[in-house]
Amino acid sequence: MSKGSKYLLVSLPTSIAPSNHADDALTALRSTVTNDVGTTFPFTIPNFKIGTLDALVQQADDLAKLNNACEGVVGKVGDSLRQILDGDEAKIQQQKTINDKPVDQYLRNFQWNKVKYRADKPIADLIDSLQKEIQGIDNDVKAKFSQYNQTKGALAAAERKRTGNLSTKSLVNVVNPKALIRDSEYLDTHLIAVPNMVVKDFYKAYEELCPMVVPRSANKLAEDDEFTLFAVTTFKKHSAEFVHKCREKRWTPRDYKYKEGGKEEEAKEADQLAKDEKKLWGEALRLGRTGYSESAMIWIHALALRVFVETVLRYGLPLDFVCGVVQTDTKQAKKVKSNLDSAYSYLAGNAFGRDSKGRIKKDDSAISTDMQQAGHLGDQEYTAYVYYEFEVL
């Protein structure tokens, strides 16, 4: 995909060419856009089954909503790929293909998928199929990436338990069970992580934190760059108060109960999490790549339908039109639009005119009236011809 590309879908009546022939109309469109601001390719759209005017107006509205939904899903899947690939743009772009083709190549050679979306079906049925598919992709990708992120988070937590400081890390490899009073009816052993800079204060204060702290029971068990871990014995009836007072002093009580085989169990759990994370990463990447391909393809098909419906509403029957996709960039897109307006503003009748200097001006009241009478108001600025801008990010 050409990074930064913007695409413009343009549909015009074949009457823009004197011959009224589609090939000549496409040539006229290309000469209007000009190669210095964009490259125009034919965008072939089948002739779908046309219903009533009221149905077409409703379908135009449904397709505008579907377009927004598709754009949203493509963007979300792209964000998921960016996250799982740690923002590596080169790798991300490798995954962003449609039917294993770069996006620009797919658009340049677009063919309606007649096997999957039969053109002889009613337009309403096609819209319904596309809506269900895009929602299904959104749900599947969201569920898989959520599963991956949960496992990744659990693995990170396990890693912190293994490598963190004494206020956070697992104590299974730190505390000798002989340092703990277990199964006593009256006494508790508390493990307290004390910042190294206040260890002297701890020694002076711990016995007076609450009643019934066993004097001189503070036993240094371990030390790292930030904390020193002590075991302190209190009577059980004052355990909760002692823990509370430690927190007030900004000493960190550690909740730890010795368990036979705890070391082995923790190591096994961390190993399993690492295996699960690796497996889910691969699954999420594959589903992200597939989800991007399928959601982008659905979006392009929705756009094709949208162009068709708008073309019928705009130009009427018999249906003689040519459609092209213009590949440009954000900066040049304005020039393309200006060229198109200059050449084809006459298609809007009296909705567009020219001022005393020959510049195009729009009669917004006329446009509004015409569109209301047609029962159709678009979701973007009105143009004298069928025109949609989009970016496949």
C-alpha positions in Angstrom: 0.0 0.0 0.0 1.2 3.5 -0.8 1.4 5.1 2.6 -0.5 8.4 2.6 -2.6 7.6 -0.5 -6.0 9.1 -0.7 -8.6 7.6 -3.1 -11.5 9.3 -4.8 -14.4 7.4 -6.3 -16.0 9.4 -9.1 -19.0 8.5 -11.1 -20.1 10.5 -14.2 -22.6 10.1 -16.9 -21.1 8.9 -20.2 -22.6 12.0 -21.8 -19.4 13.9 -20.7 -17.9 12.4 -23.9 -19.4 13.4 -27.3 -19.6 9.8 -28.3 -21.5 8.8 -25.1 -19.2 5.8 -24.9 -17.9 4.6 -21.5 -14.2 4.3 -22.7 -14.3 7.9 -24.1 -15.9 9.1 -20.9 -13.1 7.5 -18.8 -10.6 9.2 -21.1 -12.4 12.5 -20.5 -12.2 11.9 -16.7 -8.5 11.2 -16.9 -7.8 14.3 -18.9 -9.8 16.3 -16.3 -7.9 14.9 -13.3 -4.5 15.2 -15.0 -1.5 12.9 -14.2 0.3 15.6 -12.2 -2.4 15.5 -9.4 -3.6 11.9 -9.5 -3.8 8.6 -11.4 -7.2 7.4 -12.6 -8.2 3.7 -13.0 -11.5 2.2 -14.2 -13.7 1.0 -11.3 -16.1 -1.5 -12.7 -19.5 -1.8 -11.0 -22.1 -4.3 -12.0 -25.7 -3.3 -12.9 -27.6 -4.2 -9.8 -31.4 -4.8 -9.4 -33.0 -1.4 -9.1 -36.1 -1.1 -6.9 -38.3 1.9 -6.2 -37.1 5.5 -5.7 -38.1 5.3 -2.0 -36.1 2.1 -1.6 -33.1 3.7 -3.2 -33.3 6.7 -0.9 -33.4 4.3 2.1 -30.5 2.3 0.7 -28.4 5.4 0.3 -28.9 6.1 3.9 -28.1 2.5 5.0 -25.0 2.5 2.8 -23.8 5.8 4.4 -24.0 4.1 7.8 -22.5 0.9 6.5 -19.6 2.9 5.1 -18.9 4.4 8.5 -19.1 1.0 10.2 -16.6 -0.5 7.7 -14.2 2.4 8.0 -14.3 2.0 11.7 -13.6 -1.7 11.7 -10.8 -1.4 9.2 -9.2 1.3 11.5 -9.7 -0.8 14.6 -8.1 -3.9 13.0 -5.2 -1.7 11.8 -4.7 -0.4 15.3 -4.7 -4.0 16.7 -2.0 -5.0 14.2 0.0 -1.9 15.2 -0.3 -2.9 18.8 0.7 -6.5 18.3 3.6 -5.6 16.0 4.9 -2.9 18.5 4.3 -0.1 16.0 6.8 -1.4 13.4 5.4 0.3 10.3 7.2 -1.9 7.8 5.8 -5.1 9.4 2.4 -3.5 9.7 2.2 -2.6 6.0 3.2 -6.2 5.1 0.0 -7.4 6.9 -2.3 -4.8 5.4 -3.3 -6.5 2.2 -6.6 -7.3 0.5 -6.8 -10.8 -1.0 -3.0 -11.0 -0.6 -2.6 -7.8 -2.8 -1.4 -4.4 -1.8 -4.4 -2.1 -1.2 -3.6 0.1 -4.2 -3.2 -2.9 -6.5 -6.6 -4.3 -5.3 -8.3 -1.0 -6.0 -6.7 -0.5 -9.4 -8.0 -4.0 -10.5 -11.2 -4.0 -8.5 -13.7 -6.7 -9.6 -17.0 -7.2 -7.9 -17.0 -10.6 -6.1 -20.0 -12.1 -8.0 -19.6 -15.5 -6.3 -19.9 -14.1 -2.8 -22.2 -11.2 -3.5 -24.5 -12.1 -6.4 -25.3 -9.0 -8.4 -28.8 -10.4 -9.2 -29.8 -10.2 -5.6 -31.8 -7.2 -4.3 -29.6 -4.3 -3.1 -31.2 -4.5 0.3 -30.0 -8.1 0.6 -26.5 -7.3 -0.4 -26.4 -4.5 2.2 -27.7 -6.9 4.9 -25.0 -9.5 4.0 -22.2 -6.9 4.1 -23.5 -5.5 7.5 -23.5 -9.0 9.1 -20.1 -9.8 7.7 -18.4 -6.6 9.0 -20.0 -7.0 12.4 -18.8 -10.7 12.6 -15.2 -9.6 11.7 -15.3 -6.9 14.3 -16.5 -9.3 17.0 -14.0 -12.1 16.1 -11.0 -9.8 15.9 -12.0 -8.0 19.1 -12.4 -11.3 21.0 -9.1 -12.7 19.9 -7.1 -9.6 20.6 -8.8 -9.3 24.0 -7.8 -12.9 24.8 -4.2 -12.1 23.7 -4.0 -8.9 25.7 -5.3 -10.7 28.9 -2.7 -13.4 28.5 0.0 -10.9 27.8 -1.0 -8.9 30.9 -1.0 -12.0 33.0 2.5 -12.9 31.7 3.7 -9.4 32.4 2.3 -9.7 35.9 4.1 -13.0 36.4 7.3 -11.5 35.1 7.0 -8.6 37.6 6.5 -11.1 40.3 9.7 -12.8 39.3 11.9 -9.8 38.7 10.4 -6.9 40.7 11.6 -5.5 44.0 10.8 -6.9 47.4 7.6 -4.8 47.7 6.1 -6.5 44.6 7.9 -9.7 43.6 6.9 -13.2 44.5 8.4 -14.4 47.8 8.4 -18.1 47.1 12.1 -18.0 46.3 12.9 -15.4 49.0 11.3 -16.6 52.3 12.6 -19.6 54.1 9.5 -21.3 55.6 11.5 -21.7 58.9 11.2 -18.0 59.3 7.4 -18.2 59.6 5.3 -19.1 62.5 2.6 -21.4 61.1 -0.4 -23.1 62.6 -0.2 -21.0 65.8 -3.4 -20.3 67.7 -2.2 -16.9 69.0 0.7 -15.6 66.9 1.1 -14.3 63.4 4.2 -13.6 61.3 4.0 -10.5 59.1 6.3 -9.8 56.2 7.1 -6.1 55.8 9.0 -4.6 52.9 10.7 -1.4 54.3 12.4 1.2 52.0 16.1 1.0 52.7 16.4 4.7 53.6 14.0 4.2 56.6 15.3 0.9 58.0 16.7 2.6 61.1 13.3 4.3 61.7 11.6 0.9 61.3 13.8 -0.7 64.0 13.0 2.2 66.4 9.3 2.2 65.7 7.9 -1.3 64.9 7.5 -2.5 68.5 5.4 0.5 69.3 3.0 0.5 66.3 0.3 -1.4 68.2 -0.1 -3.5 71.4 1.3 -7.0 71.6 4.0 -6.8 69.0 6.6 -9.4 70.1 9.7 -7.4 71.2 12.8 -7.8 69.1 11.0 -10.1 66.7 12.0 -8.2 63.6 14.0 -10.7 61.5 15.7 -9.4 58.3 15.1 -12.0 55.6 16.3 -10.3 52.4 17.5 -7.0 50.9 17.6 -5.5 47.4 18.5 -2.1 46.0 15.2 -0.5 47.2 13.7 -2.5 50.0 14.6 -4.7 53.0 12.2 -7.5 53.9 11.5 -8.2 57.6 9.5 -10.8 59.4 7.7 -9.4 62.5 5.7 -11.4 65.0 2.5 -10.1 66.6 -0.5 -11.6 68.5 -3.3 -12.4 66.1 -5.8 -10.1 67.9 -3.8 -7.1 66.8 -2.6 -8.3 63.4 -5.0 -6.1 61.4 -4.0 -3.0 63.4 -0.3 -3.7 62.9 -0.8 -4.1 59.1 -2.8 -0.8 59.0 -0.1 1.1 60.9 2.6 -0.3 58.6 0.7 1.1 55.6 0.4 4.5 57.3 4.2 4.5 57.7 4.5 3.6 54.0 6.0 0.2 54.8 4.6 -2.5 52.5 2.9 -5.5 54.2 3.4 -8.6 52.0 0.6 -11.2 51.9 2.3 -14.5 51.8 1.4 -18.0 52.9 3.8 -20.8 52.6 2.6 -23.6 50.3 4.3 -26.9 49.7 5.5 -27.1 46.1 4.8 -23.4 45.6 8.1 -22.7 43.8 7.5 -25.4 41.2 3.8 -24.4 40.7 4.7 -20.8 40.1 7.4 -21.7 37.7 5.1 -24.0 35.8 2.4 -21.3 35.7 4.8 -18.7 34.3 6.1 -21.2 31.7 2.5 -22.0 30.6 1.7 -18.3 30.3 4.7 -17.7 28.1 3.6 -20.6 25.8 0.0 -19.3 25.7 1.1 -15.8 24.9 3.3 -16.9 22.0 0.5 -19.1 20.6 -2.1 -16.4 21.0 0.2 -13.8 19.4 0.4 -15.9 16.3 -3.3 -16.5 16.2 -4.0 -12.8 16.7 -1.6 -11.8 14.0 -3.2 -14.3 11.5 -6.7 -13.2 12.4 -5.7 -9.5 12.3 -4.3 -10.0 8.8 -7.4 -11.9 7.6 -9.7 -9.4 9.4 -8.0 -6.5 7.7 -8.2 -8.1 4.3 -11.9 -9.1 4.7 -13.1 -5.8 6.3 -11.3 -3.7 3.7 -12.8 -5.8 0.9 -16.3 -5.4 2.4 -15.7 -1.7 2.7 -14.7 -1.4 -1.0 -17.8 -3.4 -2.0 -20.0 -1.2 0.2 -18.5 1.9 -1.6 -19.2 0.3 -5.0 -22.8 -0.2 -4.0 -23.0 3.3 -2.6 -21.7 4.8 -5.9 -24.2 2.7 -7.8 -27.2 3.8 -5.7 -26.1 7.5 -5.7 -25.5 7.3 -9.5 -29.1 6.1 -10.1 -30.5 8.8 -7.8 -28.4 11.5 -9.3 -28.4 10.7 -13.1 -31.6 8.6 -13.4 -32.3 6.0 -16.0 -31.3 4.6 -18.5 -28.1 4.0 -16.5 -25.2 5.1 -18.7 -22.2 6.0 -16.4 -18.5 5.5 -16.0 -16.8 5.1 -12.6 -13.1 5.7 -11.9 -10.9 5.5 -8.8 -8.4 8.3 -8.5 -5.2 7.6 -6.5 -3.7 10.8 -5.1 -2.7 12.2 -1.8 -4.2 14.6 0.8 -2.5 17.7 -0.7 -3.4 17.0 -4.3 -6.9 15.8 -3.6 -8.0 19.4 -3.4 -6.7 20.1 -6.8 -8.4 17.0 -8.2 -11.7 18.2 -6.7 -11.2 21.7 -8.1 -10.5 20.3 -11.6 -13.7 18.1 -11.4 -15.8 21.0 -10.2 -14.5 23.2 -13.1 -15.3 20.5 -15.7 -18.6 19.1 -14.4 -20.4 21.7 -12.3 -22.9 22.0 -15.1 -24.3 18.6 -14.1 -26.0 20.2 -11.0 -28.1 22.5 -13.2 -28.8 25.8 -11.4 -27.3 24.6 -8.2 -23.9 25.7 -9.4 -23.1 28.9 -11.2 -20.2 31.3 -11.8 -19.4 34.7 -10.4 -18.4 37.7 -12.4 -14.8 36.4 -12.6 -15.8 33.0 -13.9 -15.2 31.2 -10.6 -17.6 28.4 -9.6 -20.1 29.3 -6.9 -22.7 27.2 -5.3 -26.3 28.2 -4.7 -26.7 26.4 -1.3 -30.5 27.1 -1.1 -31.0 25.6 -4.6 -29.0 22.5 -3.6 -30.9 22.1 -0.3 -34.2 22.4 -2.1 -33.3 20.0 -4.8 -31.9 17.4 -2.4 -34.9 17.7 -0.1 -37.3 17.2 -3.0 -35.4 14.1 -4.0 -35.6 12.9 -0.4 -31.9 12.5 -0.3 -29.3 14.3 1.8 -25.7 13.0 1.7 -23.2 12.8 4.6 -20.6 15.0 2.9 -20.4 18.2 1.0 -22.7 18.2 -2.0 -21.0 17.9 -5.4 -22.5 18.2 -8.9 -21.4 14.6 -9.6 -21.0 11.3 -7.6 -17.9 11.7 -5.5 -16.5 9.9 -2.4 -13.1 10.4 -0.7 -11.6 7.6 1.4 -8.3 6.5 2.9 -7.6 2.8 3.6 -5.3 3.2 6.7 
